[in-house]
Amino acid sequence: MKYKTLLKHNIQFITHQTNAYNHYQSALMALEGGVTWIQLRMKDCSMEFVKQQAQLVQNACKKHNALFFIDDYVELAADLQADGVHLGQKDMPIAQARQIVGNQLYIGGTANTFEQIKQLHKDGVDYVGLGPFAYTETKKNLSPILGVEGVKEIINQCRANNIHLPIHIIGGIKKEDAPSILQAGANAVAVSSAILNSENPIQEAADFVSSLNH
């Protein structure tokens, strides 16, 4: 079971540029708060800037013994020997990405429905980012919102169809939502704005970690 390592991590932080912090700074605060999985997500940025931020974030992840994933940029993830790459529904097809990264890197895929998870499973992803859980300003063109009941229903469908991929819930998650999401059968939550928009992002990250491990 290749994705066994992923099951040890119940929170993933997705980087986001704000007026106050760049991607590297946002990742560093999450790491200092105890998050052990960072996904560098840099849409609409120059490759030079992406590469520069990626190297900084990767080094920080190594120091904190955390997983380092890159969103979308498959070749860069392979070149840097990241731990994995995450692909949205409109990004590179999973099969094409697998040809580039081989079995050395994990590949995650985004889904909003059970049918999409079924396809991702068939395509050979190592985990699924399912959402959005709630409304979020981080992502444009939101799919239908799931909530706890939607999450539970889709995960039950997965298990009934013998799909046991790790499932991470994403989109507008607050720390008070996190325990009920795990109780619904999810393996992890993925967060961004809830940490970055707080008054003390390091403390907020630590509170998220604590809420998931009690």
N, C-alpha and C positions, 0 to 999 in steps of 0.2 A: 504494500500500500504506500505508494510514493508520497502521498500527501499527509502521511502521519505527522511529520514535522509541523505542518500548518495547524494541526489540531491543538498544538501547545499554545497558540496565540489567539486570544479572544478579543483583541482590539487592534485595529489597523488605523493609522492616521494618514489621511490623504492631504498632501501639501496644497496650499492655496496662497496666492499673493494678495496681500491687503495693503492699505495705505501705510500701515505700521510695520509690516514684516514681509520679507521676501520668502521664497520657498525654503531655502536653507535654514533661515532663522525660525520659520514655523516648524520645520522638522526637528530642529535642535530642542525647542521647547517641549515638544511632545516626548522626545527621547528622555529629556531630563525629568519629565513627569512619570516616566516608567513605561511608556508605550514601547512595544518590542517589534513593531512591524510598521515600516514607512513605505507609502506609495508616492512617488514623485509624479505629480500630475500637472503638466505644463502645456496647456493648449495654446495655440496661436503665439508661440514664442520662437525666436530665432534659434537655429540648431546650436549656434555658438553658446548662447545663454543657457540653453537646456543642458548642454554638455558640462558647462562650468558648474552649474548648480548640482547636477547629477554627481559629479566627482566629490563635491563638498558634502553632499548628503550621504553618499556611500561611505565616505571616511568616518563620518559621525556615527553611522549605523554600525560600522565595524567596532568602533570604540565602545559602543553601548551593547554590543552583541545582539543587534537587532536585524531583522530581515529587511532587505532593500529591494523594492520593486519599482519599475518604471512603467508609467501608463503610456501606451501607444507606440513609443519609439523602440521597435523590436530590435533593429540593428544595433542601436546604442546599448540596449540592455545586454545583447550578446557580446559586444566589444568590451564593455566594462565588467563582464561576468557578474552581473547583478544576480540576485537570488531568483528574480522572476520578472514577468511582464504582465500587465493587465490590459485587456482589449475590450473596448466598447462594441456595441452592436454595429457601428459604422466604421470601425477600425479594420485593420488587416484580418483576413480570415484566419481562423485558428490553425488550419492545416498548413498554410503558408508560413505562419509564425513558427510552427513546430519544425519545419524544414530548416529555418534559420537558427533557432536556438537549440534544437535537438532535445534530448531528455535531461540536459544539465540544468535547465532553468524551469521553474514552475510557470504555468500559463493560467491566468484567471480570465474569466469572461463575465460580462454584464448581462443581467436578465431582469425582466419585469413580470414574466409569466412562467407557468410550468412548462409550456410547450418550448419556450426558449431555453429553459434549463435542459430539457430532454435533448434538444439539438446540440447544446454545448457539451453535454455528457458524451453524445455520439462523436462529436468532433475531438474529444480527448482533453478537455480542460482539467486542471487540477483543483480548482475551486471556483465558486460562483459568487459574484457580487449581486445580490438581489435587492431591488428597490424601485422607486423611492419609498421609504418607510413613511415619511411625512414630507410636507412642503420644504423645499430648500432653495436658497438663492444661489448656491454654489454652482448648480448645473442648469444649463439652458434646456428648453424643450423637454420638460419633464414628462415621463410616462405616468399612467394612473397610479395614485397613491395607494399603498397596501395596508398600512396599519398592522397591529398585532394579529388580528384575525386573518388578514390576507396572507401574512407571513406563515402563520400556523397551517393554513389550508394548503399552501403551495408546498411546504416542507412535508406535510403528511402525504401529498400526492407523490412527491419524490420517493419517500420511504416505501410507499405501497408499490412503486414501480422499480424497486431495487436500485435506486440511485442514491448513493451514500456519499456524494461529494461534500466537502466542507462548504457551508453556505454562510456568507457574510451579509449582513443587512446594512444597507446604506441609505442615506438621504434624510436630513433633518432630524437626526437622532440626538436627544438630550440625555444626560446621564440618568435621569429618573426613568427613562424608557428602557435602558440597557438590560436590567435584570429580567424584565418580562419578555424581551426579545430572545434571550437565551432560554427562558422557560418554554417559549414557543417552539423550540427545537433548533434554533440557529446556533452555529458554532462561534460566531464572532460578530462584532459590530465594526463598521467603518465610519469614522467621524472626521470632520474638518472644521466647519464654522463654529460649532458649539465650543470647541477649544479656543480657536483663534479669536473669536469675538468676545471672549470673556475678559474680565478685568485682569486676571492673572492666569494666562494660558498654561504655565507649568503646573500650578495648583489644580487647575481644571482637569488637565490630563491625568494627574495623580488621583483626583476624585473619581474620574471615569474608571481608571484601573481598579481602584478600591471597590467601586460599586459592582464590578463584574466578578470580583474574587471573594466576595463574602458569601 
